[in-house]
Amino acid sequence: MAPSRRSPLMLAGLLATAGVTHFVAPKPYDATIPRMLPGSPRTWTYVSGAAELALAAGLAHPRTRRAAAHATAAFFVGVFPANVQMALDWRHRPTALKTAAFGRLPLQIPLVLWAKGVARGSRQG
């Protein structure tokens, strides 16, 4: 089945929304930054938000969509350690929060597959 023409724009919208929230409400993101990374968690929060905004822009434009989709798949793999960190840190929180944190882990799989599908459905421009 051919991917929907809206699919890349929906993925771009998801990334743009997430990117903006990294700047508007950075504190929750700061808490997910793996402690092994050097520097300030806030810096990593802003860098990842900027990356999401750049990826969203790349996905929105047909000429850059294929490369941006491949980069988006790699980004989703790359932020997985932050999701693991969040799950570990939240394992003693109330059940709803703990469930949300652990529930994010398997969500990376469909996000990576979505990005790869956008890449396959995009012409090299």
C-alpha positions as CSV (number, residue, x, y, z in Angstrom):
1,M,0.0,0.0,0.0
2,A,1.4,3.4,-0.9
3,P,2.0,5.8,1.9
4,S,-0.5,8.7,2.3
5,R,0.7,12.1,1.0
6,R,-0.3,13.4,4.4
7,S,1.9,10.9,6.3
8,P,5.1,13.0,5.9
9,L,3.3,16.1,7.0
10,M,1.8,14.4,10.0
11,L,5.2,13.1,11.0
12,A,6.6,16.6,10.5
13,G,3.8,18.0,12.7
14,L,4.6,15.5,15.4
15,L,8.2,16.5,15.4
16,A,7.5,20.2,15.2
17,T,5.1,20.0,18.2
18,A,7.7,18.0,20.2
19,G,10.5,20.4,19.2
20,V,8.5,23.5,20.3
21,T,7.7,21.9,23.6
22,H,11.4,21.3,24.3
23,F,11.7,25.2,24.4
24,V,8.4,26.1,25.9
25,A,8.5,23.5,28.7
26,P,12.0,22.1,28.9
27,K,12.1,20.9,32.5
28,P,10.4,17.5,31.9
29,Y,12.8,16.8,29.0
30,D,15.8,17.7,31.2
31,A,14.8,14.9,33.5
32,T,15.1,12.3,30.6
33,I,18.6,13.2,29.6
34,P,20.9,10.3,30.3
35,R,23.3,11.3,33.1
36,M,26.3,9.9,31.2
37,L,26.1,12.7,28.6
38,P,28.5,15.6,29.2
39,G,27.3,19.1,29.9
40,S,24.0,20.5,31.0
41,P,20.8,18.5,30.5
42,R,19.1,21.8,29.4
43,T,21.6,22.1,26.6
44,W,20.8,18.6,25.4
45,T,17.0,19.4,25.7
46,Y,17.5,22.5,23.5
47,V,19.7,20.6,21.0
48,S,17.2,17.8,20.6
49,G,14.3,20.3,20.3
50,A,16.2,22.1,17.6
51,A,16.9,18.8,15.8
52,E,13.2,17.9,15.9
53,L,12.4,21.3,14.4
54,A,15.0,20.9,11.7
55,L,13.8,17.3,10.9
56,A,10.2,18.6,10.7
57,A,11.2,21.3,8.2
58,G,13.1,18.7,6.1
59,L,10.1,16.3,6.1
60,A,7.8,19.1,5.0
61,H,9.7,19.9,1.9
62,P,9.5,17.2,-0.9
63,R,13.1,17.9,-2.1
64,T,14.6,17.1,1.4
65,R,12.0,14.7,2.6
66,R,13.8,11.4,1.8
67,A,17.1,12.5,3.6
68,A,15.1,14.0,6.4
69,A,13.1,10.8,6.8
70,H,16.2,8.7,7.1
71,A,17.6,11.2,9.6
72,T,14.4,11.1,11.5
73,A,14.5,7.3,11.8
74,A,18.1,7.6,13.1
75,F,17.0,10.4,15.5
76,F,14.3,8.1,17.0
77,V,16.8,5.4,17.5
78,G,19.2,7.9,19.1
79,V,16.8,9.3,21.6
80,F,15.8,5.8,22.8
81,P,18.4,6.0,25.7
82,A,16.5,9.1,27.0
83,N,13.3,7.0,27.1
84,V,15.1,4.2,28.9
85,Q,16.5,6.8,31.4
86,M,13.0,8.1,32.0
87,A,11.5,4.6,32.6
88,L,14.3,3.8,35.0
89,D,13.9,7.1,36.9
90,W,10.1,6.8,37.0
91,R,9.9,3.2,38.1
92,H,8.9,4.2,41.7
93,R,6.4,6.8,40.7
94,P,2.6,6.3,40.8
95,T,1.3,3.6,38.5
96,A,0.0,5.9,35.8
97,L,3.3,7.8,35.4
98,K,5.3,4.6,35.6
99,T,3.0,3.0,32.9
100,A,3.4,6.1,30.7
101,A,7.2,6.0,31.0
102,F,7.5,2.3,30.2
103,G,4.8,2.6,27.5
104,R,7.0,5.0,25.6
105,L,9.7,2.4,25.1
106,P,7.9,0.2,22.5
107,L,6.5,3.4,20.8
108,Q,9.9,4.0,19.3
109,I,9.5,1.0,17.0
110,P,6.4,2.4,15.0
111,L,8.0,5.8,14.9
112,V,11.2,4.4,13.3
113,L,9.1,2.4,10.9
114,W,6.9,5.4,10.1
115,A,10.0,7.5,9.2
116,K,11.5,4.6,7.1
117,G,8.2,4.4,5.3
118,V,8.2,8.1,4.5
119,A,11.7,7.7,3.2
120,R,10.7,4.8,0.9
121,G,7.7,6.7,-0.3
122,S,9.7,9.8,-1.2
123,R,11.4,10.5,-4.5
124,Q,15.0,11.4,-4.4
125,G,15.0,15.1,-5.3
